[in-house]
């Protein structure tokens, strides 16, 4: 059985995907295809590259705010010298460098299992899928490093500076496809499980007491509606409950991983039933 995972973005809550993978591996469920968007692309890319789950569990919780590299120079030029050009607050280079280090600057062609990394081209408004092989029905690019593909996928508009590559202006894949279920199926998976930490966040009715909480809720509300159609193509969707965790609350990465693990364990009988059909 070719079993695929579609990993949604959502900032730090997206790391629930790693806990799900851990639980599936412990149950001897082999993952043969994977695709991810934004934070989901980080987990998808490292896993597809062949990084062992125990190493992932050691590496991912190391993520913290020091990887958010604010472009102070551009902000200064904009605010003080009134320069007109500022396309994002964060450069994204530190996250790029981390993924490049972990993947040894490898290209998509070196992925161990089929993997799709989702970005959005602002010029056309279409999703761009980075994968080692063409995927029917999608604009696919393969001649790019894993780190560059992930850097494009995580580029939340306004916060991160877009990645300009070829003729594309690339931003977060969540703008067009936050949970790439259909991509996983198009890559050849017979059964697809999607992982969505966003919908439970919206349904919790978290108190909107700060600018950051309002920002997170607005973004996640939009993503929830956008993902509903994609979930309809999944054989099963997992909704790990992480609690009130914001997109950049790196202190709670381990909490999110644990939530994903526990949720997958609770749903294990249902998962096995779906995969046996």
QUIWO-V798988 format. One record per helix or strand of 3 or more residues. SS is the DSSP state (2 for helix, 1 for strand). FROM is the first residue (numbers start at 0). TO is the last residue. If there is no record, write none. Layout:
# QUIWO-V798988
SS;FROM;TO  SS;FROM;TO
This chain:
# QUIWO-V798988
1;2;6  2;10;25  1;32;36  2;38;48  2;52;61  2;64;66  2;71;78  1;87;89  2;92;101  2;107;109  1;113;120  1;125;129  1;138;140  2;145;152  1;157;159  1;162;164  1;167;171  2;172;174  2;180;185  1;190;194  2;197;202  2;210;230  1;235;237  2;249;265  2;267;275
